[in-house]
Amino acid sequence: MASIGGNQKLCVIGASGRLGRYMVRHALDRGYEVVGVCREKSVPKLAEFEGQITVIPGPTNDRAVIARAVDGCDAVLTVLVPWGRKHYSSGTAQAVLDYARPGARLVFSCGWHITRDGKDVYSRKFLLYAAAFGRLAKLLRVVDIDDQVEACRRIFASDTSWTVVRGSDLEEGESQGLPVWSRHVGDPVLASNMTRRVDYAQFMVEAVTDESLIHQAPAIVGRLTPSALAHAGKPA
Ligand SMILES: NC(=O)c1ccc[n+]([C@@H]2O[C@H](COP(=O)([O-])OP(=O)(O)OC[C@H]3O[C@@H](n4cnc5c(N)ncnc54)[C@H](OP(=O)(O)O)[C@@H]3O)[C@@H](O)[C@H]2O)c1
């Protein structure tokens, strides 16, 4: 799809989270008709958009909920959360892959820890943190990183028009503009490892109309971070 907004329908799965709400705002600003999916108990978090979007309450890994939400959508933006031990990420991703209309733009979010081709280079600090977090999460059974890895494996293997946006650490704050990206974690431009949530959301929405991002897993970083500024204008 080449044109922006007007008459185009866009679904945000995980709309009630911080990233989700920024995505809804960017999508409305661009003139999309927006459908948002979130857990029933989180519907009040979308009150600011009342009358502007259609909300479909339900667990995002419920295939019937996703089938209804993505019906007729030109684009689907998905917050891939790995909560619990019930295949939340992979269930959500699979439902989107199965039910979005052929040709729809599918844009998924995850962190830098996801690798597409194994060529990402992680700092020792990042690896230590990821290992400790993964072990603790598994122990407490609250987060299932392995399932998010499985979700992305399925996305990478699919022949849909997907993009997987890999976010750095996130922070709140005024927009710095569209984040810059590189193919591999470890590329110097990404060294600052920080992106404003509002800008991450903008990248997700802009990816819908950026055909150069189809079948890419861009790792992003804030446009005004020191590493991005140091490499501005240089090839990644
Ligand atoms: N370092 C980072 O933090 C980092 C880095 C890169 C990318 N990301 C990506 O950013 C996204 C989320 O970030 P965020 O800032 O928007 O976080 P957030 O505001 O905490 O949102 C998290 C999302 O998870 C949902 N959620 C929370 N608890 C849940 C549960 N028990 N079961 C099912 N869903 C649950 C939330 O839905 P409710 O509104 O219903 O609670 C919301 O949609 C994820 O895709 C993550 O992979 C994060």
The ligand as an ORCA input file, in Angstrom:
! r2SCAN-3c Opt
* xyz 0 1
  N      13.215     -2.236     26.926
  C      11.913     -2.274     26.690
  O      11.054     -1.993     27.545
  C      11.494     -2.659     25.309
  C      12.440     -2.611     24.339
  C      12.077     -2.852     23.072
  C      10.804     -3.190     22.759
  N       9.891     -3.296     23.689
  C       8.578     -3.678     23.273
  O       7.647     -2.671     23.651
  C       6.377     -3.267     23.808
  C       5.673     -2.901     25.121
  O       6.185     -1.739     25.639
  P       5.321     -0.672     26.417
  O       6.256      0.377     26.792
  O       4.115     -0.306     25.635
  O       4.873     -1.453     27.711
  P       3.529     -1.396     28.483
  O       2.911     -0.075     28.472
  O       3.849     -1.997     29.807
  O       2.584     -2.354     27.646
  C       2.742     -3.687     27.706
  C       1.651     -4.408     26.944
  O       1.547     -5.680     27.558
  C       0.207     -5.915     27.934
  N       0.174     -6.714     29.152
  C       0.599     -6.368     30.372
  N       0.418     -7.381     31.244
  C      -0.158     -8.390     30.536
  C      -0.588     -9.695     30.856
  N      -0.473    -10.199     32.078
  N      -1.105    -10.451     29.886
  C      -1.225     -9.953     28.639
  N      -0.828     -8.732     28.264
  C      -0.298     -7.954     29.210
  C      -0.359     -4.565     28.142
  O      -1.734     -4.649     28.025
  P      -2.694     -3.980     29.110
  O      -2.837     -2.549     28.707
  O      -3.940     -4.780     28.936
  O      -2.092     -4.127     30.477
  C       0.295     -3.785     27.011
  O      -0.362     -3.992     25.781
  C       6.626     -4.757     23.686
  O       6.335     -5.125     22.360
  C       8.096     -4.928     23.922
  O       8.587     -6.081     23.286
  C      10.188     -3.007     24.991
*
